[in-house]
């Protein structure tokens, strides 16, 4: 299978490789299945995940290239001979920065082809992606500005003599930290707003949803004169979410759930979950945790203890902490999406490899056999707004039931319950429930049942 790299002027260049490698389950921990996605003599690092698709950077002949695990296949996205860094993923869309002529340039893989988005004298770095919208910061000498690419058009969102960086994107919403001291800025799809004017080095902004959504929020860490605390802007007002003695920092957000790290009296960093019921310490007191991540169902982090300095991976869900790793090598740099956790590890003591842990999101529906990485059912586009096409294959004539569930196992809508002939078929879901109401942004499960066969696909709606 061949895909080509396409530049904005239509030039086609080079190929990418689809490698016939399938990860096997290494072990299980409770309901979690842990897979080792890579096993080679290269360094595989900086993973990012969307659903059960994963991307990372790998060192080949002293050059960093981009790899991905897409729909159960190992894919090499670049073979350029120049460094490619910091891949990010949304559905099957992947972006990264690559050194081409001494400057960083931004690339986008859309599931079929790779497009070079920038071709200028600006040093473009650290892209982020939501759907097919990409943001990044570009260096003009010592200054940095924020740029956005969408539907073939590049928009410069900031333009000043200070440095603007840390851009994050969700749908049409973009946030970043700018000026000096750092302040928080927000682009709502039309206008740039300065959310803070504290002069206190506000940092690590994150955004979820678009203005007008019930679950829209911008969160960041801001200094209140004594400690760094977590703040949230809901589209109208700004609220201070934490007021601690020792500080809270590094927020990550999914809907109404915010994860952050903070300190207690013992001097250790702990993982905290902020939700509608308040702020809760979710990591054990014996751990020193790093960089907690959050999804609609879990909080994950890597941590060390007084007896284990290497680093292990932990997951918090519904009041229970599960340790996913227990070995003699470092496990760190964790990322999450839904009930999927990825991280990098050094099992041989030298080279880093990529691991993935998955948990069935349909366990509450009582299926006895669910294949979460399906080859018979696909969704295009994914993420989507406002609709996605569900494609499925029948190996023989028979009955097919395709339904959409939310991540709690609640039935949202039955898309079809009918008889189909052998071959390929498709059906469209318009992002509405059985009553015709628009469902909120978030993750959903499309489940296909044909006789004794059950398969599922994670999809994401971004409004």
C-alpha positions as a printed Julia matrix, in Angstrom:
463×3 Matrix{Float64}:
   0.0     0.0    0.0
   1.46    3.36  -1.06
   0.58    6.9   -0.07
   2.38    9.99  -1.31
   3.52   13.22   0.28
   1.69   16.16  -1.35
   2.87   19.76  -1.1
   0.55   22.75  -1.32
   1.55   23.37  -4.94
   0.42   19.84  -5.88
   3.9    18.3   -6.04
   3.93   14.63  -5.05
   7.0    13.36  -3.24
   8.32   10.09  -1.78
   6.32    7.24  -0.2
   5.35    5.95   3.2
   5.52    2.35   4.29
   2.79    0.11   5.67
   4.54   -2.54   7.74
   2.86   -5.95   8.24
   3.31   -5.93  11.99
   0.57   -6.73  14.49
   1.07   -6.19  18.22
   0.3    -9.09  20.51
  -1.06   -8.93  24.03
   1.93   -9.1   26.4
  -0.1    -9.45  29.6
  -3.3    -8.44  31.33
  -3.98   -6.55  34.55
  -7.59   -7.0   35.58
  -9.68   -5.76  32.67
  -6.66   -4.1   31.03
  -4.75   -5.65  28.13
  -1.18   -4.4   27.66
   0.49   -4.59  24.23
   4.02   -3.79  23.19
   3.65   -1.92  19.88
   7.36   -1.76  19.02
  10.25   -4.16  19.42
  13.35   -3.0   17.62
  16.83   -1.57  18.12
  15.63    2.04  17.78
  14.44    4.66  20.23
  10.64    5.06  20.02
   9.5     8.08  22.03
   6.93   10.85  22.56
   3.73    8.85  21.93
   0.35   10.48  21.31
  -2.99    8.66  21.14
  -6.5     9.16  19.75
  -8.95    6.31  20.28
  -6.7     3.31  19.69
  -4.57    4.98  17.05
  -1.08    5.93  18.23
   1.8     7.93  16.78
   5.38    8.5   17.95
   8.86    9.43  16.73
  11.54    6.81  16.09
  15.28    7.05  15.41
  16.39    5.5   12.1
  20.01    5.91  11.03
  20.47    8.81  13.46
  17.38   10.58  12.12
  14.01   10.99  13.8
  11.12    9.69  11.69
   7.36    9.46  12.39
   5.63    6.13  13.05
   2.0     5.28  13.76
  -0.24    2.42  14.84
  -3.39    2.92  12.73
  -6.3     0.47  12.8
  -4.02   -2.35  13.91
  -1.24   -1.67  11.36
   2.24   -0.32  11.97
   2.84    2.58   9.57
   6.04    4.52   8.83
   4.85    7.99   7.83
   8.2     9.56   6.98
  11.37    8.37   5.29
  12.9    11.75   4.59
  16.41   11.61   6.0
  15.8    14.81   7.96
  14.5    15.05  11.5
  10.75   14.88  12.15
   9.53   15.71  15.64
   6.62   15.87  18.07
   3.78   14.03  16.28
   0.2    14.63  17.45
  -2.92   12.73  16.42
  -6.68   13.25  16.1
  -8.54   10.21  14.78
  -6.36    9.08  11.87
  -5.05   12.6   11.17
  -1.44   13.12  12.28
   0.68   16.26  12.3
   4.35   16.85  13.07
   7.19   19.3   12.47
  10.08   18.4   10.2
  13.47   19.99   9.55
  13.65   20.6    5.82
  16.02   23.48   5.06
  17.22   24.3    8.55
  13.78   25.53   9.61
  10.98   23.49  11.04
   7.99   22.98   8.74
   4.54   21.54   9.56
   3.16   18.37   7.93
  -0.28   16.74   8.02
  -1.17   13.14   7.24
  -4.92   12.73   6.62
  -5.1     8.94   6.51
  -4.16    8.79   2.81
  -1.61   11.45   1.9
   0.87   13.73   3.63
   0.71   17.47   2.94
   3.42   19.97   3.78
   1.42   22.83   5.32
   4.21   25.44   5.58
   6.97   26.5    3.22
   8.48   29.71   4.54
  11.37   31.23   6.48
   9.58   30.86   9.83
  10.84   28.11  12.13
   7.55   26.25  12.74
   7.41   23.89  15.73
   5.25   21.9   18.18
   2.0    21.43  16.24
  -1.28   20.37  17.87
  -4.32   18.98  16.07
  -8.09   18.68  16.45
  -9.88   17.0   13.57
  -8.19   18.5   10.51
  -7.32   21.82  12.19
  -3.62   22.28  13.08
  -2.0    24.96  15.25
   1.66   25.61  16.05
   4.09   28.33  17.03
   6.63   29.81  14.64
   9.91   31.54  15.46
  10.73   34.99  14.04
  14.23   35.41  15.42
  13.73   35.48  19.19
   9.95   36.0   18.99
   7.26   33.36  18.51
   3.76   33.69  17.09
   0.83   31.28  16.87
  -0.45   30.02  13.51
  -3.43   27.89  12.47
  -4.04   25.81   9.34
  -7.58   24.82   8.38
  -9.1    23.87   5.03
  -6.01   24.93   3.12
  -5.68   28.37   4.72
  -2.99   29.51   7.2
  -4.05   32.18   9.7
  -1.59   34.0   11.96
  -3.4    34.33  15.29
  -0.81   36.42  17.14
   1.57   39.11  15.98
   3.66   41.0   18.51
   7.22   41.5   19.69
   6.82   39.01  22.55
   6.78   35.2   22.49
   3.5    33.33  22.07
   3.63   29.58  22.48
   2.0    26.48  24.01
  -0.91   26.55  21.49
  -3.69   24.02  22.07
  -6.74   23.4   19.89
 -10.2    21.85  20.2
 -12.57   22.3   17.27
 -12.43   25.98  16.33
 -11.09   27.01  19.77
  -7.38   27.81  20.19
  -5.55   28.86  23.36
  -1.96   29.84  24.07
   0.3    31.66  26.51
   1.77   34.94  25.32
   3.56   38.16  26.26
   5.98   38.54  29.16
   5.04   37.93  31.93
   2.88   35.18  30.46
  -0.84   35.77  29.91
  -3.54   33.5   28.47
  -5.11   34.13  25.06
  -8.14   32.49  23.46
  -9.3    32.42  19.82
 -13.0    31.58  19.48
 -12.98   30.98  15.73
 -13.46   34.67  14.93
 -11.73   36.85  17.52
  -8.69   36.67  19.81
  -9.43   37.41  23.48
  -6.89   38.06  26.24
  -8.25   36.11  29.21
  -5.73   37.24  31.84
  -3.86   40.44  32.69
  -2.31   39.38  35.97
   1.38   39.88  35.24
   1.93   36.64  37.18
   3.19   34.21  34.48
  -0.01   32.27  33.67
   0.84   29.05  31.85
  -0.14   25.61  30.46
  -3.52   26.6   28.94
  -5.86   23.84  27.77
  -9.24   24.04  26.01
 -12.21   21.71  25.63
 -15.21   22.42  23.4
 -16.31   25.58  21.62
 -18.05   28.67  23.0
 -21.73   27.84  23.39
 -21.14   24.18  24.23
 -22.36   23.13  27.68
 -18.95   21.66  28.47
 -16.77   24.44  27.01
 -13.82   25.42  29.24
 -10.39   27.0   29.07
  -8.16   26.06  32.01
  -4.66   27.12  33.01
  -2.24   27.42  35.89
  -1.86   30.91  37.35
   0.17   32.38  40.18
  -1.99   33.97  42.91
   0.89   35.61  44.77
   1.64   32.57  46.94
   1.27   29.44  44.8
   0.26   28.35  41.32
  -3.43   27.39  41.21
  -5.91   26.19  38.56
  -8.28   28.65  36.87
 -11.15   28.11  34.44
 -12.92   30.36  31.91
 -16.4    29.12  30.88
 -17.04   31.57  28.05
 -18.33   34.3   30.36
 -16.46   34.37  33.65
 -13.15   33.22  35.11
 -13.18   31.08  38.26
 -10.34   30.05  40.56
 -10.83   26.29  40.95
  -8.19   25.53  43.57
  -6.94   27.38  46.64
  -4.26   25.19  48.15
  -1.38   25.63  50.54
   1.31   24.08  48.36
   0.09   24.71  44.77
  -1.54   23.04  41.78
  -0.1    23.0   38.26
  -0.15   21.35  34.82
  -3.89   21.04  34.11
  -5.32   18.67  31.51
  -9.03   18.69  30.65
 -11.76   16.49  29.24
 -15.29   17.87  29.55
 -15.97   18.75  33.18
 -13.0    16.67  34.4
  -9.63   18.32  35.02
  -6.47   16.51  36.11
  -3.5    18.36  37.58
  -0.46   17.77  39.73
   0.04   19.36  43.1
   1.82   19.12  46.38
   0.79   18.04  49.84
   2.48   18.64  53.18
   4.8    15.66  52.68
   6.48   17.46  49.78
   5.49   14.84  47.2
   3.72   15.61  43.95
   0.26   14.03  43.79
  -2.34   13.59  41.06
  -5.59   15.5   41.55
  -8.94   15.22  39.82
 -11.2    18.28  39.71
 -14.79   17.49  38.82
 -18.29   18.7   39.67
 -17.96   17.38  43.23
 -14.69   19.16  44.03
 -10.94   18.5   44.06
  -9.69   15.03  45.01
  -6.21   13.58  45.47
  -6.32   10.34  43.46
  -2.73    9.04  43.7
  -1.39    7.05  46.69
   0.5     8.98  49.35
   3.64    6.89  48.76
   4.11    8.11  45.18
   5.9    11.0   43.51
   3.73   11.43  40.38
   4.4    13.17  37.08
   2.13   14.74  34.45
  -1.33   13.25  35.06
  -3.56   12.86  31.99
  -7.37   12.69  31.91
 -10.13   11.31  29.71
 -13.87   10.98  30.17
 -13.34    7.84  32.24
  -9.81    7.67  33.7
  -6.83    9.59  35.08
  -3.38    8.16  34.32
   0.14    9.1   35.39
   3.62    7.72  35.87
   5.18    7.7   39.31
   8.14    6.69  41.41
   8.22    5.51  45.03
  10.87    5.24  47.74
  11.49    1.63  46.66
  11.01    2.05  42.88
  12.92    4.88  41.25
  12.37    3.67  37.68
   8.8     4.86  37.09
   5.58    2.86  36.72
   2.2     3.53  35.06
  -0.98    3.94  37.13
  -4.64    4.48  36.27
  -7.43    5.88  38.47
 -11.04    5.0   37.69
 -14.13    5.22  39.92
 -12.13    5.44  43.14
  -9.74    2.58  42.28
  -6.04    2.9   41.37
  -4.64    0.16  39.11
  -0.92   -0.32  38.58
  -0.44   -1.26  34.9
   3.32   -1.93  35.06
   5.52   -3.66  37.61
   9.0    -4.18  36.22
  12.62   -3.2   36.59
  12.8    -0.61  33.8
  11.56    2.98  33.37
   7.96    3.53  32.2
   7.0     7.17  31.61
   5.6     9.84  29.26
   2.01    8.59  29.54
  -0.91    9.73  27.33
  -4.6     8.76  27.37
  -7.66    8.7   25.12
 -10.9     7.18  26.38
  -9.92    3.86  27.97
  -6.6     3.65  26.12
  -3.26    4.46  27.76
   0.08    4.68  25.91
   3.59    5.29  27.2
   7.28    4.81  26.43
   9.51    2.34  28.28
  13.06    0.99  28.23
  12.69   -2.79  28.64
  16.25   -3.57  27.57
  17.82   -0.67  29.47
  18.88    1.25  26.37
  16.24    1.75  23.64
  12.76    3.11  24.3
   9.71    1.17  23.07
   5.98    2.05  22.88
   3.34    0.26  24.95
  -0.45    0.49  24.87
  -3.03   -0.59  27.46
  -6.69   -0.93  26.49
  -9.82   -1.67  28.45
 -13.14   -2.62  26.92
 -15.44    0.39  27.06
 -18.37   -1.94  26.42
 -17.99   -4.14  29.49
 -21.13   -2.66  31.03
 -23.05   -3.84  27.96
 -22.19   -7.47  28.82
 -20.65   -8.56  25.51
 -18.6   -11.73  25.91
 -16.33  -11.0   22.96
 -15.58   -7.46  21.82
 -12.85   -6.74  19.3
 -12.03   -3.08  19.99
  -9.66   -2.84  17.01
 -11.93   -3.86  14.19
 -11.13   -4.46  10.53
 -14.79   -4.85   9.51
 -16.14   -1.5   10.69
 -14.74    1.97  10.01
 -15.86    5.57  10.54
 -14.94    8.38   8.14
 -14.19   11.07   9.12
 -13.13   10.41  12.7
 -13.19   12.77  14.63
 -16.25   14.23  12.91
 -18.7    17.13  12.86
 -21.57   17.04  12.13
 -21.77   13.52  10.66
 -19.67   10.44   9.97
 -20.08    7.5    7.59
 -19.98    4.05   9.18
 -18.57    1.52   6.72
 -18.85   -2.23   7.37
 -18.25   -5.49   5.54
 -20.42   -8.61   5.5
 -18.66  -11.92   4.87
 -22.02  -13.49   3.98
 -25.7   -12.64   3.69
 -27.18  -12.03   7.11
 -28.56   -9.73   9.77
 -26.61   -6.68  11.01
 -27.28   -4.47  14.01
 -25.24   -1.26  14.25
 -25.78    0.89  17.34
 -24.08    3.86  18.98
 -23.34    3.89  22.73
 -21.82    6.49  25.0
 -18.84    5.57  27.16
 -21.03    4.6   30.12
 -22.67    1.88  28.01
 -25.93    3.77  27.47
 -27.58    3.2   24.1
 -27.65    6.47  22.13
 -29.16    5.32  18.85
 -29.73    2.23  16.7
 -28.44    3.06  13.22
 -29.63   -0.08  11.48
 -31.19   -3.43  12.33
 -31.69   -5.13   9.0
 -30.61   -7.87   6.59
 -27.63   -7.23   4.3
 -25.97   -9.1    1.46
 -22.3   -10.08   1.35
 -19.91   -7.19   0.64
 -19.33   -3.61   1.7
 -22.05   -1.3    3.06
 -22.26    2.1    4.74
 -24.63    4.13   6.89
 -24.43    7.75   8.1
 -24.72    8.9   11.72
 -25.59   12.58  12.03
 -24.53   12.98  15.66
 -28.08   12.78  17.03
 -29.76   10.43  19.48
 -32.92    8.38  18.95
 -35.04   11.46  19.74
 -33.3    13.56  17.09
 -31.38   15.66  19.61
 -27.75   16.66  19.01
 -25.47   14.71  21.34
 -22.57   16.53  23.03
 -18.94   16.45  21.97
 -17.04   13.41  23.2
 -16.24    9.77  22.59
 -18.77    7.19  21.44
 -18.71    3.49  20.58
 -20.18    2.16  17.34
 -21.0    -1.55  17.79
 -21.65   -3.99  14.95
 -23.36   -7.32  15.68
 -23.78   -9.94  12.95
 -24.89  -13.29  14.36
 -22.14  -14.46  16.71
 -19.68  -11.72  15.65
 -19.37   -8.47  17.6
 -16.98   -5.67  16.7
 -16.67   -2.05  17.81
 -15.06    1.25  16.91
 -14.28    4.31  19.04
 -15.37    7.55  17.37
 -15.1    11.18  18.5
 -17.57   13.98  17.9
 -16.08   17.49  18.05
 -18.64   20.27  17.76
